[in-house]
Amino acid sequence: MLLAGCGGSAPSASAPPGSVITVASVPGVADAPLYVAWQQGLFRQLGLTVHIRSYPTAAAEAAALRSGQADVAAGDYADFFYEQEHDASAPMVVLADGYDAGANVMAVLVNPGSRITTPQGLKHQTIGTAEPQLMPNPGFGTPYSLDTVAASSALNDDGVQPSTVTWRPMPAGQLVGALQHHKVDAILATEPQIFQAESQLGARAVLDACSGETVNLPLEGYFAPRSFALKHRAALLAFRSALTHAQADAAQPTPLEAALMHYAGMSRQTASLITVGTYPTTMKLQSLQRVADLMSFYGALRYPLNVAPMIFR
């Protein structure tokens, strides 16, 4: 029932009568198609009742999964791969790939007057980053998030040893202000902070963190406890089928922007102008394994993680 390999679009099969799934979500760009599917009634069309509960952090999502308050979580691969490695008593499966990187969806930015103009200029500088969620911050330059793992790889590609930069964690909402007030030399940001920094400060990007070895890197996916997946396989196949349909629809700006405004709290201007990656309609094991391999290489995982047993089929 749970097989290793490459997942694809689930068949459009109806869920068993009375099927209910509660999804934990931190509303944002990555999981916008989840809300598109809910708004358009795609889950209901397959006989599935879906409740979406908003949480402030990935840590809160993981706690909801462990306690049974949620059956599925939409979240960052690095956080949930870390959770998989550190809590073998509660194994998880990857239901679907939710969001993959595109050009400039994760970038290191500097103030318009900064003397830093290239990745090499980031050596010995302090870079503000979103604070860790499930992964701890061990210090000494070791990455503690998918953002810092990806940026470490991009820096390395440009001949900059990641250990020569200092990551300074802070709430994501404080990154733009920290850059504006020169509390840090640069920030590593995703949307909508990239758009805010560029439009409000005139900030410049000096490094695309999802380039080189990290181009098209999977960023977020959908996870469920293996125990739940074994008992509710048909319902989860229906869930994935509806979500896949919505991810295809999210390539069109209108439903995506509506979801970002209503659920992620973005203004119409922000929702229409931010840089968005891709919402895949298939799941590729090789791509997901890249994330785990990068985490292991840069010390974010203690041991190599084989993703294949986690794939839900």
Secondary structure, DSSP 8 states (H G I E B T S, - for coil): ---SS-----------TT-EEEEEE--SSTTHHHHHHHHTTHHHHTT-EEEEEE-SSHHHHHHHHHHTS-SEEEEEHHHHHHHHHH-TTS-EEEEEEEEE--TTSEEEEE-TT-S--SGGGGTT-EEEEE--SSS---STT---SHHHHHHHHHHHHTT--GGGSEEEEE-GGGHHHHHHTTSSSEEEEETTHHHHIIIII--EEEEESSSGGGTT-EEEEEEEEHHHHHH-HHHHHHHHHHHHHHHHHTTSHHHHHHHHHHHS---HHHHHHS---B--SS--HHHHHHHHHHHHHTTSSSS----GGGB--
